[in-house]
């Protein structure tokens, strides 16, 4: 399944994962991710339904905004 990593409406990266359940479980265990060497806070997730495909969007906040 395709995972889009987003800040606001901008996609900063896309990843294909074979086990979306495991990835979603891991995202619930942590509240930060490092992507391309930059640290982000996880703001939420969203299911994207397109005509013939499902994907997940992970919404991120730069660490300088809304700190934990």
C-alpha angles and dihedrals in degrees: 000000000000118000120197118202108208142185106196105317095333120103107217097178143357126212133184113220125189096205111040092174091060092047093049090049091053092048089056090054095054134043098200137053134190113221123178089348094306124111120228137178115233109242098178148303132253134195112228115206116196127172097276104001141062123207138168127235120204111203114213136192122206109249091248092065125075097347121212 
